[in-house]
Amino acid sequence: MELNEKYIFDNKGNKESVVLPYNQYLKILEIIEDNEDIQDYLQFLKKEEELVNYDEAMKELDL
């Protein structure tokens, strides 16, 4: 994605802020949210591997 950003500088010439077209801002938010969803899903898969079926757990405990 090509950005059409514009910078706002302070009185010393340092970049202080960035201005983006609204549609680009929305696209960036969408990408961030998608990334968060992917991270949540990967965490779920990691936890799912740690789960043990009830019947298997009972057998392992000899109950």
N, CA, C and O atoms as a GROMACS GRO file, in nm:
protein
  252
    1MET      N    1   0.085  -0.117   0.000
    1MET     CA    2   0.000   0.000   0.000
    1MET      C    3   0.090   0.124   0.000
    1MET      O    4   0.179   0.139   0.084
    2GLU      N    5   0.065   0.208  -0.093
    2GLU     CA    6   0.141   0.332  -0.101
    2GLU      C    7   0.071   0.439  -0.017
    2GLU      O    8  -0.049   0.462  -0.032
    3LEU      N    9   0.147   0.502   0.070
    3LEU     CA   10   0.090   0.606   0.156
    3LEU      C   11   0.116   0.744   0.096
    3LEU      O   12   0.219   0.770   0.034
    4ASN      N   13   0.020   0.831   0.117
    4ASN     CA   14   0.034   0.971   0.076
    4ASN      C   15   0.039   1.057   0.201
    4ASN      O   16  -0.042   1.148   0.219
    5GLU      N   17   0.137   1.027   0.286
    5GLU     CA   18   0.146   1.097   0.414
    5GLU      C   19   0.205   1.236   0.396
    5GLU      O   20   0.282   1.263   0.303
    6LYS      N   21   0.167   1.322   0.486
    6LYS     CA   22   0.225   1.456   0.495
    6LYS      C   23   0.271   1.473   0.639
    6LYS      O   24   0.206   1.427   0.732
    7TYR      N   25   0.385   1.539   0.655
    7TYR     CA   26   0.442   1.555   0.788
    7TYR      C   27   0.420   1.696   0.840
    7TYR      O   28   0.417   1.793   0.764
    8ILE      N   29   0.403   1.704   0.970
    8ILE     CA   30   0.399   1.832   1.039
    8ILE      C   31   0.526   1.839   1.122
    8ILE      O   32   0.557   1.748   1.199
    9PHE      N   33   0.598   1.948   1.106
    9PHE     CA   34   0.726   1.965   1.174
    9PHE      C   35   0.714   2.064   1.288
    9PHE      O   36   0.633   2.157   1.283
   10ASP      N   37   0.796   2.044   1.391
   10ASP     CA   38   0.802   2.143   1.499
   10ASP      C   39   0.891   2.259   1.454
   10ASP      O   40   0.941   2.260   1.342
   11ASN      N   41   0.909   2.356   1.542
   11ASN     CA   42   0.986   2.474   1.504
   11ASN      C   43   1.135   2.447   1.487
   11ASN      O   44   1.210   2.534   1.441
   12LYS      N   45   1.180   2.326   1.526
   12LYS     CA   46   1.321   2.289   1.508
   12LYS      C   47   1.340   2.203   1.382
   12LYS      O   48   1.452   2.161   1.352
   13GLY      N   49   1.232   2.176   1.311
   13GLY     CA   50   1.241   2.096   1.190
   13GLY      C   51   1.228   1.947   1.211
   13GLY      O   52   1.249   1.869   1.118
   14ASN      N   53   1.193   1.905   1.333
   14ASN     CA   54   1.174   1.762   1.362
   14ASN      C   55   1.031   1.721   1.328
   14ASN      O   56   0.936   1.796   1.350
   15LYS      N   57   1.017   1.601   1.274
   15LYS     CA   58   0.883   1.550   1.244
   15LYS      C   59   0.807   1.535   1.375
   15LYS      O   60   0.856   1.475   1.471
   16GLU      N   61   0.687   1.589   1.377
   16GLU     CA   62   0.605   1.588   1.498
   16GLU      C   63   0.479   1.505   1.480
   16GLU      O   64   0.437   1.435   1.572
   17SER      N   65   0.418   1.512   1.361
   17SER     CA   66   0.293   1.441   1.335
   17SER      C   67   0.288   1.399   1.190
   17SER      O   68   0.364   1.447   1.105
   18VAL      N   69   0.196   1.306   1.162
   18VAL     CA   70   0.173   1.260   1.026
   18VAL      C   71   0.026   1.278   0.994
   18VAL      O   72  -0.060   1.248   1.077
   19VAL      N   73  -0.002   1.324   0.876
   19VAL     CA   74  -0.140   1.339   0.828
   19VAL      C   75  -0.157   1.244   0.710
   19VAL      O   76  -0.078   1.245   0.616
   20LEU      N   77  -0.262   1.163   0.717
   20LEU     CA   78  -0.292   1.068   0.611
   20LEU      C   79  -0.430   1.096   0.555
   20LEU      O   80  -0.516   1.149   0.626
   21PRO      N   81  -0.452   1.061   0.429
   21PRO     CA   82  -0.589   1.064   0.378
   21PRO      C   83  -0.675   0.968   0.460
   21PRO      O   84  -0.627   0.862   0.503
   22TYR      N   85  -0.798   1.004   0.482
   22TYR     CA   86  -0.886   0.927   0.570
   22TYR      C   87  -0.897   0.781   0.525
   22TYR      O   88  -0.894   0.692   0.610
   23ASN      N   89  -0.910   0.754   0.396
   23ASN     CA   90  -0.923   0.617   0.347
   23ASN      C   91  -0.799   0.534   0.378
   23ASN      O   92  -0.810   0.415   0.408
   24GLN      N   93  -0.682   0.594   0.371
   24GLN     CA   94  -0.559   0.523   0.406
   24GLN      C   95  -0.555   0.494   0.555
   24GLN      O   96  -0.511   0.387   0.597
   25TYR      N   97  -0.600   0.588   0.634
   25TYR     CA   98  -0.607   0.568   0.779
   25TYR      C   99  -0.698   0.449   0.811
   25TYR      O  100  -0.662   0.364   0.892
   26LEU      N  101  -0.815   0.444   0.746
   26LEU     CA  102  -0.908   0.333   0.770
   26LEU      C  103  -0.846   0.199   0.728
   26LEU      O  104  -0.866   0.098   0.796
   27LYS      N  105  -0.773   0.198   0.618
   27LYS     CA  106  -0.709   0.075   0.572
   27LYS      C  107  -0.604   0.029   0.672
   27LYS      O  108  -0.592  -0.091   0.699
   28ILE      N  109  -0.528   0.122   0.726
   28ILE     CA  110  -0.427   0.087   0.827
   28ILE      C  111  -0.494   0.029   0.951
   28ILE      O  112  -0.446  -0.069   1.007
   29LEU      N  113  -0.604   0.089   0.994
   29LEU     CA  114  -0.678   0.035   1.109
   29LEU      C  115  -0.726  -0.107   1.081
   29LEU      O  116  -0.718  -0.194   1.167
   30GLU      N  117  -0.776  -0.130   0.960
   30GLU     CA  118  -0.824  -0.263   0.923
   30GLU      C  119  -0.709  -0.364   0.928
   30GLU      O  120  -0.727  -0.476   0.976
   31ILE      N  121  -0.593  -0.326   0.878
   31ILE     CA  122  -0.477  -0.415   0.880
   31ILE      C  123  -0.437  -0.448   1.023
   31ILE      O  124  -0.405  -0.562   1.055
   32ILE      N  125  -0.437  -0.347   1.110
   32ILE     CA  126  -0.402  -0.368   1.250
   32ILE      C  127  -0.502  -0.462   1.317
   32ILE      O  128  -0.463  -0.554   1.390
   33GLU      N  129  -0.631  -0.440   1.292
   33GLU     CA  130  -0.733  -0.526   1.352
   33GLU      C  131  -0.722  -0.669   1.301
   33GLU      O  132  -0.738  -0.764   1.378
   34ASP      N  133  -0.696  -0.685   1.171
   34ASP     CA  134  -0.678  -0.820   1.116
   34ASP      C  135  -0.558  -0.888   1.181
   34ASP      O  136  -0.564  -1.007   1.213
   35ASN      N  137  -0.451  -0.815   1.201
   35ASN     CA  138  -0.332  -0.870   1.265
   35ASN      C  139  -0.364  -0.913   1.408
   35ASN      O  140  -0.318  -1.019   1.453
   36GLU      N  141  -0.440  -0.832   1.480
   36GLU     CA  142  -0.478  -0.869   1.617
   36GLU      C  143  -0.562  -0.996   1.617
   36GLU      O  144  -0.544  -1.082   1.703
   37ASP      N  145  -0.653  -1.009   1.519
   37ASP     CA  146  -0.734  -1.130   1.509
   37ASP      C  147  -0.647  -1.252   1.482
   37ASP      O  148  -0.670  -1.359   1.540
   38ILE      N  149  -0.549  -1.238   1.395
   38ILE     CA  150  -0.458  -1.348   1.365
   38ILE      C  151  -0.380  -1.388   1.489
   38ILE      O  152  -0.364  -1.506   1.518
   39GLN      N  153  -0.330  -1.289   1.563
   39GLN     CA  154  -0.255  -1.318   1.686
   39GLN      C  155  -0.343  -1.390   1.788
   39GLN      O  156  -0.298  -1.484   1.854
   40ASP      N  157  -0.469  -1.346   1.802
   40ASP     CA  158  -0.562  -1.413   1.894
   40ASP      C  159  -0.585  -1.557   1.851
   40ASP      O  160  -0.588  -1.647   1.935
   41TYR      N  161  -0.602  -1.580   1.722
   41TYR     CA  162  -0.625  -1.714   1.670
   41TYR      C  163  -0.503  -1.803   1.695
   41TYR      O  164  -0.517  -1.919   1.734
   42LEU      N  165  -0.384  -1.749   1.672
   42LEU     CA  166  -0.262  -1.828   1.697
   42LEU      C  167  -0.248  -1.862   1.844
   42LEU      O  168  -0.205  -1.973   1.878
   43GLN      N  169  -0.284  -1.770   1.933
   43GLN     CA  170  -0.282  -1.799   2.077
   43GLN      C  171  -0.382  -1.909   2.110
   43GLN      O  172  -0.354  -1.998   2.191
   44PHE      N  173  -0.500  -1.904   2.047
   44PHE     CA  174  -0.601  -2.007   2.068
   44PHE      C  175  -0.547  -2.144   2.026
   44PHE      O  176  -0.562  -2.242   2.098
   45LEU      N  177  -0.485  -2.150   1.909
   45LEU     CA  178  -0.430  -2.277   1.862
   45LEU      C  179  -0.324  -2.329   1.957
   45LEU      O  180  -0.316  -2.450   1.981
   46LYS      N  181  -0.242  -2.241   2.009
   46LYS     CA  182  -0.138  -2.281   2.102
   46LYS      C  183  -0.200  -2.340   2.229
   46LYS      O  184  -0.153  -2.442   2.280
   47LYS      N  185  -0.303  -2.277   2.280
   47LYS     CA  186  -0.370  -2.327   2.400
   47LYS      C  187  -0.444  -2.456   2.371
   47LYS      O  188  -0.448  -2.546   2.455
   48GLU      N  189  -0.502  -2.467   2.251
   48GLU     CA  190  -0.577  -2.587   2.216
   48GLU      C  191  -0.487  -2.710   2.219
   48GLU      O  192  -0.531  -2.818   2.256
   49GLU      N  193  -0.361  -2.694   2.180
   49GLU     CA  194  -0.267  -2.805   2.183
   49GLU      C  195  -0.241  -2.852   2.326
   49GLU      O  196  -0.208  -2.969   2.347
   50GLU      N  197  -0.257  -2.765   2.422
   50GLU     CA  198  -0.231  -2.799   2.561
   50GLU      C  199  -0.351  -2.867   2.626
   50GLU      O  200  -0.338  -2.924   2.734
   51LEU      N  201  -0.468  -2.863   2.562
   51LEU     CA  202  -0.588  -2.923   2.618
   51LEU      C  203  -0.586  -3.074   2.601
   51LEU      O  204  -0.532  -3.127   2.504
   52VAL      N  205  -0.645  -3.142   2.697
   52VAL     CA  206  -0.652  -3.287   2.694
   52VAL      C  207  -0.799  -3.326   2.700
   52VAL      O  208  -0.876  -3.269   2.778
   53ASN      N  209  -0.836  -3.421   2.618
   53ASN     CA  210  -0.972  -3.473   2.617
   53ASN      C  211  -1.005  -3.531   2.756
   53ASN      O  212  -0.919  -3.591   2.820
   54TYR      N  213  -1.129  -3.511   2.801
   54TYR     CA  214  -1.170  -3.554   2.935
   54TYR      C  215  -1.146  -3.705   2.955
   54TYR      O  216  -1.088  -3.746   3.055
   55ASP      N  217  -1.191  -3.784   2.859
   55ASP     CA  218  -1.176  -3.930   2.871
   55ASP      C  219  -1.029  -3.970   2.878
   55ASP      O  220  -0.992  -4.060   2.955
   56GLU      N  221  -0.944  -3.904   2.797
   56GLU     CA  222  -0.801  -3.935   2.800
   56GLU      C  223  -0.740  -3.898   2.935
   56GLU      O  224  -0.656  -3.971   2.988
   57ALA      N  225  -0.783  -3.786   2.990
   57ALA     CA  226  -0.732  -3.744   3.119
   57ALA      C  227  -0.771  -3.844   3.227
   57ALA      O  228  -0.690  -3.875   3.315
   58MET      N  229  -0.893  -3.895   3.222
   58MET     CA  230  -0.940  -3.992   3.321
   58MET      C  231  -0.857  -4.122   3.310
   58MET      O  232  -0.822  -4.182   3.412
   59LYS      N  233  -0.827  -4.164   3.188
   59LYS     CA  234  -0.747  -4.284   3.170
   59LYS      C  235  -0.606  -4.265   3.225
   59LYS      O  236  -0.552  -4.353   3.292
   60GLU      N  237  -0.548  -4.147   3.197
   60GLU     CA  238  -0.414  -4.119   3.248
   60GLU      C  239  -0.410  -4.116   3.400
   60GLU      O  240  -0.309  -4.152   3.460
   61LEU      N  241  -0.522  -4.074   3.462
   61LEU     CA  242  -0.529  -4.068   3.608
   61LEU      C  243  -0.578  -4.198   3.668
   61LEU      O  244  -0.588  -4.210   3.790
   62ASP      N  245  -0.608  -4.297   3.583
   62ASP     CA  246  -0.663  -4.426   3.628
   62ASP      C  247  -0.791  -4.408   3.706
   62ASP      O  248  -0.810  -4.472   3.810
   63LEU      N  249  -0.880  -4.322   3.657
   63LEU     CA  250  -1.009  -4.300   3.724
   63LEU      C  251  -1.123  -4.357   3.644
   63LEU      O  252  -1.238  -4.348   3.685
   0.00000   0.00000   0.00000
